[in-house]
Amino acid sequence: MELHDVWFVLIAVLWTGYFFLEGFDFGVGVLTKLLARDRPEKRVLINTIGPVWDGNEVWLLTAAGATFAAFPEWYATLFSGFYLPLLVILLCLIVRGVAFEYRVKRPEENWQRNWETAIFWTSLIPAFLWGVAFGNIVRGVKIDRELEYVGSVWDLFNPYALLGGLVTLTLFTFHGTVFAALKTVGEIRERARALALRVGLVTAVLAVLFLLWTQIDSGDGKSLVALVVAVAALVVALMANQAGREGWSFALSGVTIVATVAMFFLTLFPNVMPSTLDADWSLTVTNASSSPYTLKIMTWLAAIATPVVLLYQGWTYWVFRKRIGTQHLADAAH
């Protein structure tokens, strides 16, 4: 296997990790409007992700940085052609981080309510736009012989990509709902489990349609295996949720995300961005990659740094592993 193939796999792993981890905290952000009935319950939901949300975003920074270094042509075409949606995502992530930090800086109800509304929208919009972006990457976009995107921003909002956006939005919301059930106690936990069933059923319908469309359009035997794993894991996650096994439900909803992202990259390879104008103008792991020497240096650096990051993040989740409820907010305030 060539180094550019290795880095294609590594970038797929980074995006998988990002969607697995950021997916549930996007989902919890959406739940601040769908599940929480009052301000204490919103505080409980936000506190379930408070210690980890910023660490989850490290995976996005690493994935973008690795793409820039390993596949500069891919990075240039992607970030120029998808400039507006990616800019909206970036602005949402900035506002979202500010909202988490500033929400409790003042006691006024309007102040806190406005920041909580910001958390909701800046969780929902990126969850949808990431699906639109990856839907277009998988489907292909208008790339000319100079390897430049020549379409308009409206070309990105086609039916396939919009369906992809709905899939990521509902899947992340389901992932966040089972995470909320896993991390809370009392009435909010029970309502989270009930909501997870409804959201999961909608997710299953949309996901089956989208993944079948992907398989028919550009899939092969390997992507079909990923499709079956994704759908089966989602169904079993729903069953585990109904049985009150939140840990299994969360793990299996994560498997659904992993298998879905795996299907994206399996249908792409050896392309990284197919051209809908001419297949010969597609960006591939070969014509979009950096030099072998650059990839070699990156491989050594990744081998050293990645275990440290994984150990630190794993330790963070272990420290903050306990369930919380509104009664813990009262204790903390006292």
KEGU-641450 format. One line per 2 residues: number of its first residue (from 0); their letters; for each residue x, y, z of C-alpha. Coordinates in nm, 4 decimals. Last residue first. Layout:
BEGIN
NUM) A) X:Y:Z  ...
END
This chain:
BEGIN
333) HA) -2.4446:2.5131:4.7169  -2.4616:2.5652:4.3401
331) AD) -2.2966:2.2261:4.2817  -2.5416:2.0521:4.5123
329) AL) -2.8395:2.2142:4.3375  -2.7009:2.1179:3.9973
327) HQ) -2.6552:1.7621:4.1197  -3.0261:1.7398:4.1978
325) TG) -3.1027:1.8345:3.8361  -2.9408:1.5155:3.7152
323) IR) -2.5981:1.3682:3.6441  -2.4590:1.0297:3.5435
321) KR) -2.0929:0.9500:3.6015  -1.8244:0.9149:3.3281
319) FV) -1.6495:1.2492:3.3715  -1.3092:1.1070:3.4747
317) WY) -1.3313:0.8250:3.2193  -1.4200:1.0586:2.9341
315) TW) -1.1183:1.2762:3.0139  -0.8889:0.9711:3.0385
313) GQ) -0.9964:0.8612:2.6885  -0.9131:1.2065:2.5580
311) YL) -0.5661:1.1956:2.7099  -0.4937:0.8424:2.5926
309) LV) -0.6155:0.9143:2.2394  -0.4091:1.2338:2.2140
307) VP) -0.0924:1.0575:2.3339  -0.1484:0.7615:2.0977
305) TA) -0.1863:1.0027:1.8007  0.1276:1.2113:1.8575
303) IA) 0.4087:0.9642:1.7885  0.2641:0.7653:1.4963
301) AL) 0.1208:1.0860:1.3498  0.4636:1.2505:1.3461
299) WT) 0.6189:0.9482:1.1741  0.3421:0.9350:0.9125
297) MI) 0.3637:1.3081:0.8460  0.7350:1.2791:0.7710
295) KL) 0.6665:0.9978:0.5210  0.3795:1.1879:0.3600
293) TY) 0.6062:1.4855:0.2985  0.8742:1.2607:0.1477
291) PS) 0.6203:1.0863:-0.0768  0.5167:1.4238:-0.2233
289) SS) 0.1701:1.5573:-0.1502  -0.1476:1.3993:-0.2849
287) AN) -0.4148:1.5219:-0.5274  -0.3047:1.3381:-0.8439
285) TV) -0.2607:1.0008:-0.6733  -0.5352:0.9845:-0.4116
283) TL) -0.7714:1.0990:-0.6853  -0.9300:1.4272:-0.7910
281) SW) -1.1602:1.3685:-1.0859  -1.0851:1.5260:-1.4230
279) DA) -1.0687:1.1891:-1.6015  -1.4239:1.1158:-1.4868
277) DL) -1.5467:1.4142:-1.6883  -1.8068:1.6750:-1.5926
275) TS) -1.9358:1.5030:-1.2766  -1.5887:1.5125:-1.1267
273) PM) -1.5187:1.2789:-0.8358  -1.3569:1.4189:-0.5210
271) VN) -1.1222:1.1922:-0.3233  -1.1136:0.9225:-0.5878
269) PF) -0.9444:0.5859:-0.5273  -1.1646:0.5363:-0.3283
267) LT) -1.4940:0.7280:-0.3041  -1.7424:0.4432:-0.2503
265) LF) -1.5279:0.3075:0.0336  -1.4947:0.6567:0.1809
263) FM) -1.8677:0.7153:0.2100  -1.9339:0.3571:0.3234
261) AV) -1.6831:0.3997:0.6048  -1.8668:0.7154:0.7099
259) TA) -2.1898:0.5164:0.7314  -2.0220:0.2247:0.9112
257) VI) -1.8722:0.4542:1.1749  -2.1997:0.6417:1.2255
255) TV) -2.3964:0.3190:1.2655  -2.1276:0.1843:1.4996
253) GS) -2.1798:0.4966:1.7123  -2.5506:0.4194:1.7293
251) LA) -2.4379:0.0743:1.8433  -2.2209:0.2098:2.1249
249) FS) -2.4972:0.4442:2.2419  -2.7569:0.1664:2.2431
247) WG) -2.5210:-0.0682:2.4236  -2.4615:0.1873:2.6975
245) ER) -2.8291:0.2815:2.7126  -2.9482:-0.0704:2.7850
243) GA) -3.3026:0.0229:2.8876  -3.4619:-0.2531:2.6804
241) QN) -3.6162:0.0040:2.4466  -3.2726:0.1573:2.3918
239) AM) -3.1241:-0.1840:2.3174  -3.3907:-0.2427:2.0514
237) LA) -3.3231:0.0952:1.8920  -2.9491:0.0259:1.8921
235) VV) -3.0226:-0.3144:1.7332  -3.1968:-0.1407:1.4420
233) LA) -2.9177:0.1148:1.4047  -2.6489:-0.1533:1.4132
231) AV) -2.8299:-0.3536:1.1432  -2.8628:-0.0484:0.9176
229) AV) -2.4966:0.0509:0.9485  -2.3655:-0.3071:0.9207
227) VL) -2.5725:-0.3721:0.6063  -2.4497:-0.0501:0.4450
225) AV) -2.0868:-0.1239:0.5353  -2.1179:-0.4681:0.3734
223) LS) -2.2676:-0.3041:0.0634  -1.9742:-0.0620:0.0556
221) KG) -1.7369:-0.3561:0.0309  -1.9338:-0.5252:-0.2480
219) DG) -1.9571:-0.2143:-0.4639  -2.1306:0.1224:-0.4472
217) SD) -2.1551:0.4166:-0.6856  -2.5177:0.4990:-0.7672
215) IQ) -2.6970:0.1914:-0.6372  -2.5009:0.1921:-0.3107
213) TW) -2.5447:0.5649:-0.2558  -2.9196:0.5487:-0.3204
211) LL) -2.9400:0.2505:-0.0843  -2.7505:0.4499:0.1782
209) FL) -2.9807:0.7494:0.1442  -3.3082:0.5579:0.1522
207) VA) -3.1961:0.3343:0.4406  -3.0697:0.6361:0.6338
205) LV) -3.3936:0.8321:0.5932  -3.6105:0.5455:0.7191
203) AT) -3.3747:0.4542:1.0036  -3.3375:0.8162:1.1158
201) VL) -3.7145:0.8575:1.1440  -3.7304:0.5417:1.3568
199) GV) -3.4374:0.6585:1.5677  -3.5950:0.9978:1.6387
197) RL) -3.9101:0.8325:1.7720  -3.7252:0.5698:1.9772
195) AL) -3.4707:0.8216:2.1081  -3.7561:1.0434:2.2295
193) AR) -3.8783:0.7699:2.4634  -3.5255:0.7042:2.5923
191) AR) -3.4667:1.0762:2.6468  -3.7982:1.1034:2.8318
189) ER) -3.6869:0.8320:3.0731  -3.3489:0.9960:3.1301
187) IE) -3.5105:1.3358:3.1867  -3.7350:1.1814:3.4496
185) GV) -3.4567:1.0519:3.6701  -3.0915:1.0164:3.5835
183) TK) -2.8640:1.1418:3.3074  -2.5547:1.0280:3.1149
181) LA) -2.6795:0.7238:2.9240  -3.0155:0.8788:2.8371
179) AF) -2.8322:1.1892:2.7132  -2.6010:0.9689:2.5066
177) VT) -2.9073:0.7920:2.3635  -3.0426:1.1310:2.2614
175) GH) -2.7116:1.2531:2.1239  -2.6786:0.9564:1.8881
173) FT) -3.0412:1.0066:1.7803  -2.9705:1.3744:1.7136
171) FL) -2.6530:1.2827:1.5266  -2.8497:1.0381:1.3117
169) TL) -3.1303:1.2891:1.2523  -2.8946:1.5651:1.1371
167) TV) -2.6621:1.3294:0.9491  -2.9544:1.1773:0.7581
165) LG) -3.1211:1.5120:0.6877  -2.7967:1.6420:0.5407
163) GL) -2.7578:1.3332:0.3245  -3.1112:1.3891:0.1949
161) LA) -3.0080:1.7434:0.1049  -2.7002:1.6061:-0.0716
159) YP) -2.9036:1.3648:-0.2845  -3.1707:1.6246:-0.3661
157) NF) -2.9200:1.8928:-0.4775  -2.8004:2.1732:-0.2512
155) LD) -2.4390:2.1777:-0.3728  -2.5394:2.3115:-0.7140
153) WV) -2.6694:2.6213:-0.5335  -2.3128:2.7169:-0.4356
151) SG) -2.2243:2.7372:-0.8024  -2.0207:2.4962:-1.0119
149) VY) -1.6675:2.5418:-1.1471  -1.4635:2.3554:-0.8827
147) EL) -1.1002:2.3434:-0.9902  -0.8951:2.0414:-1.0990
145) ER) -0.7629:2.2311:-1.4013  -0.9557:1.9886:-1.6261
143) DI) -1.2801:2.1029:-1.4665  -1.4537:1.9901:-1.1463
141) KV) -1.8346:2.0044:-1.1260  -1.9223:1.7919:-0.8236
139) GR) -1.9288:1.4251:-0.7278  -2.1834:1.2081:-0.5483
137) VI) -1.9481:1.1190:-0.2626  -1.8124:1.4710:-0.2117
135) NG) -2.1592:1.6173:-0.2616  -2.3113:1.3973:0.0077
133) FA) -2.0144:1.4774:0.2283  -2.0939:1.8481:0.2175
131) VG) -2.4707:1.8094:0.2575  -2.4206:1.5729:0.5516
129) WL) -2.1841:1.8205:0.7149  -2.4420:2.0924:0.6520
127) FA) -2.7147:1.9247:0.8607  -2.5117:1.8659:1.1776
125) PI) -2.3514:2.2072:1.1219  -2.6964:2.3767:1.1301
123) LS) -2.8415:2.1863:1.4271  -2.5604:2.2460:1.6769
121) TW) -2.5209:2.6175:1.6069  -2.8996:2.6490:1.6180
119) FI) -2.9412:2.4865:1.9603  -2.6347:2.6454:2.1189
117) AT) -2.7502:2.9888:1.9997  -3.0890:2.9321:2.1616
115) EW) -2.9054:2.8499:2.4851  -2.7092:3.1744:2.4493
113) NR) -3.0326:3.3708:2.4109  -3.1946:3.1968:2.7087
111) QW) -2.8953:3.2731:2.9326  -2.8993:3.6459:2.8580
109) NE) -3.2773:3.6683:2.8704  -3.2821:3.5041:3.2152
107) EP) -3.0280:3.7424:3.3658  -2.7657:3.5664:3.5810
105) RK) -2.4544:3.6677:3.3826  -2.1419:3.4671:3.2942
103) VR) -2.3372:3.1409:3.2748  -2.4029:3.1399:2.8988
101) YE) -2.0632:3.2907:2.8189  -1.8536:2.9731:2.7930
99) FA) -2.0949:2.7409:2.6144  -2.2185:3.0241:2.3928
97) VG) -1.8641:3.1232:2.2916  -1.7972:2.7676:2.1756
95) RV) -2.1216:2.7608:1.9796  -2.0498:3.0989:1.8204
93) IL) -1.7164:2.9703:1.6895  -1.8616:2.6365:1.5761
91) CL) -2.1459:2.8138:1.3973  -1.9026:3.0488:1.2227
89) LI) -1.6993:2.7513:1.1014  -2.0087:2.5673:0.9769
87) VL) -2.1259:2.8792:0.7903  -1.7790:2.9139:0.6364
85) LP) -1.7920:2.5483:0.5315  -2.1279:2.6030:0.3604
83) LY) -1.9975:2.9187:0.1846  -1.6570:2.7881:0.0740
81) FG) -1.7624:2.4512:-0.0643  -1.5848:2.5064:-0.3968
79) SF) -1.2862:2.6838:-0.2440  -1.2510:2.4580:0.0580
77) LT) -1.2924:2.1374:-0.1393  -1.0763:2.2351:-0.4350
75) AY) -0.7883:2.3551:-0.2180  -0.8092:2.0665:0.0302
73) WE) -0.8218:1.8037:-0.2444  -0.5257:1.9653:-0.4215
71) PF) -0.3349:1.9815:-0.0915  -0.3803:1.6077:-0.0189
69) AA) -0.1467:1.5060:0.2654  -0.0848:1.8437:0.4296
67) FT) -0.4226:2.0112:0.3787  -0.6143:1.6868:0.4385
65) AG) -0.4170:1.6245:0.7588  -0.4946:1.9756:0.8794
63) AA) -0.8662:1.9369:0.8080  -0.8799:1.5982:0.9846
61) TL) -0.6733:1.7279:1.2784  -0.8905:2.0356:1.3238
59) LW) -1.2041:1.8217:1.3020  -1.0697:1.5687:1.5539
57) VE) -0.9825:1.8515:1.7929  -1.3522:1.9384:1.7912
55) NG) -1.4222:1.6486:2.0275  -1.1877:1.7996:2.2846
53) DW) -1.4013:2.1150:2.2876  -1.7188:1.9158:2.3530
51) VP) -1.5709:1.7041:2.6340  -1.6142:1.8637:2.9778
49) GI) -1.9426:2.0409:2.8978  -2.1042:1.7478:2.7169
47) TN) -2.3244:1.6193:2.9994  -2.3275:1.9726:3.1453
45) IL) -2.5260:2.1011:2.8473  -2.7960:1.8419:2.9076
43) VR) -2.8142:1.9137:3.2811  -2.8214:2.2893:3.2225
41) KE) -3.1085:2.2467:2.9791  -3.2875:2.0461:3.2460
39) PR) -3.2327:2.3273:3.4969  -3.3637:2.5817:3.2415
37) DR) -3.6958:2.4107:3.1761  -3.8561:2.1395:2.9629
35) AL) -3.5438:1.9916:2.8056  -3.6073:1.7395:2.5278
33) LK) -3.6514:1.9093:2.1906  -3.5025:2.2540:2.2546
31) TL) -3.1871:2.1608:2.4480  -3.2009:1.8362:2.2499
29) VG) -3.0380:2.0008:1.9474  -2.7282:2.0697:2.1568
27) VG) -2.7317:1.7090:2.2771  -2.7295:1.5940:1.9145
25) FD) -2.4368:1.8186:1.8263  -2.2670:1.6658:2.1320
23) FG) -2.3473:1.3183:2.0036  -2.2120:1.3822:1.6550
21) EL) -1.8998:1.5583:1.7788  -1.7731:1.2246:1.9052
19) FF) -1.8735:0.9790:1.6312  -1.8551:1.2428:1.3558
17) YG) -1.5052:1.3457:1.4574  -1.3786:0.9904:1.5015
15) TW) -1.5076:0.8957:1.1573  -1.3516:1.2069:1.0054
13) LV) -1.0172:1.1108:1.1603  -1.0495:0.7479:1.0465
11) AI) -1.1230:0.8570:0.6879  -0.8172:1.0833:0.7052
9) LV) -0.6116:0.7840:0.8148  -0.7446:0.5698:0.5293
7) FW) -0.6598:0.8354:0.2700  -0.3267:0.8729:0.4448
5) VD) -0.2452:0.5059:0.3952  -0.3439:0.5258:0.0282
3) HL) -0.1105:0.8241:-0.0163  0.1615:0.6211:0.1553
1) EM) 0.1338:0.3412:-0.1000  0.0000:0.0000:0.0000
END
